[in-house]
Amino acid sequence: MIVFIDSFFGDKLIYGKKISEKELREKMKKVNSLIEKTEDFAPLFCRMFNFEELPLPTDAEVDFVIDLDTYLVYAPKHRRITN
């Protein structure tokens, strides 16, 4: 499963075991409760839940988006994103 992390402080792509949107939202909330800076989200999320950071390509197909500016998790209408 590929997740796009959308943030003012820098976008990231992470990859890990397929989970539901609800599970992903719960994991996001857990990590957010432990960090002080948004920049720490992706590395901690990956360590806690066995995900890996991927190089950010110019074109990717994602399963979910985590928006750290609004704290939303959603399946994008168009799964292919361009950066």
N, C-alpha and C positions, 0 to 999 in steps of 0.2 A: 504494500500500500504506500503510495506517495502522498505526502502532505506538504502543501505550500504554506509557509509561515509568512504572513504579510505584516510588516512592521515599518514604522517610520524610521527605526534605527537600522534597518537592513533586512531584506527578504532572505529566506532560507528555504531549502528543500530538504525534507527528511524522509527516510524510508524505513519501514518496519512491518511487523506482522499486521495483517488485516484485522481491524476492529470496527465496531459500529460507531456512528456519529455520537451517540450518547456516551459510549466509553471514552471516546476521544475528548469530548467536552469535560468529562470528569477528570481525566488526566491533565488537561489544560488548567483546570481550576486548582488541582493539587500543586502543580508546578508554580503557578502564579502566587500561591500562598507562601511559597518558600523563597522566592527571589525578591531582591530589592531593585534590580535594574532589568529592564526589558531585554537588554542585550544578553543576559544570562539565561534566557528562556530555552533556546534551542539546545545548547550544550547540556543543560540539566535534564531537559525532557529526554534527550537521547540516552543519557547515562541511566536514568531511572527506569526507562521502559524499553531498553534494548533497540533503539532506533539508531540509524546512521545518518549523518549529514551527507548530502550529495552536492556535487558542484552545481551551481545554478546555471543551467543552460539558457539559451535564448528561447527555447521552445520545450515545454514539458506537458505531459498529460497527468493530471493529479486527481486523487479521489476526494480529498477534502482540503479546505482552506481554514487555517487558524488565523484570525485577524486579531493581532495583539493591540491594535489601537481601539477596537470596540469590544474586544473579548467575546467575539462570536466564532462559532465553528459551523461551517456549512459545506454542502456539496455544491461546487460551482455549476452554474447552468451549462457553461461550456467548459469541459474538462481540460481542454488544451489552453494553457496560458502562455503568454509571451512576456518576456521581461526585457 
